[in-house]
Amino acid sequence: MVKIQIDLSEMEDKIVEVYKVVNGLKTKEEAIKGMIRFFKVKIVPQRMDKDEEFYKQALKFNGGE
C-alpha cells in the first residue's frame, strides 16, 4: 500500500468532489483511486546505462521503444 499526500488547487478539488458524487463514492480518496485508472504510466530510467538488464526490462514492460 502506498500513501500519497496531494495538494490540490481549488479547481482540482472541485473536480475530485464532482467525480466522487457522480460515482456514489464516500471519500475523496476513493475518487482519486478511481480517477487514476484513466492514466497511462511510462517508466523511463534516467540515470542508467541503456545496456543494463533493468533498463531493457523497463522498456519491455512499457511496450518497447
For each residue, the residues with C-beta under 8 A, 3 or more apart:
1:
2:
3:
4:
5:
6: 32
7:
8: 12 13 16
9: 12 13
10: 13 14
11: 14 15
12: 8 9 15 16
13: 8 9 10 16 17 28
14: 10 11 17 18
15: 11 12 18 19
16: 8 12 13 19 20 28 31 32 35
17: 13 14 20 21 28 31
18: 14 15 21 22
19: 15 16 22 23 25 31 34 35
20: 16 17 23 25 26 27 28 30 31
21: 17 18 24 25
22: 18 19
23: 19 20 31 34
24: 21
25: 19 20 21 30 31 34
26: 20 30
27: 20 30 31
28: 13 16 17 20 31 32
29: 32 33
30: 20 25 26 27 33 34
31: 16 17 19 20 23 25 27 28 34 35
32: 6 16 28 29 35 36
33: 29 30 36 37
34: 19 23 25 30 31 37
35: 16 19 31 32 38
36: 32 33 39
37: 33 34
38: 35
39: 36
40:
41:
42: 62
43: 58 61 62
44: 58 62
45: 48 54 55 58
46:
47:
48: 45 52 54 55
49: 52 55
50: 55
51: 55 56
52: 48 49 55 56
53: 56 57
54: 45 48 57 58
55: 45 48 49 50 51 52 58 59
56: 51 52 53 59 60
57: 53 54 60 61
58: 43 44 45 54 55 61 62
59: 55 56 62 64 65
60: 56 57 63 64
61: 43 57 58
62: 42 43 44 58 59 65
63: 60
64: 59 60
65: 59 62
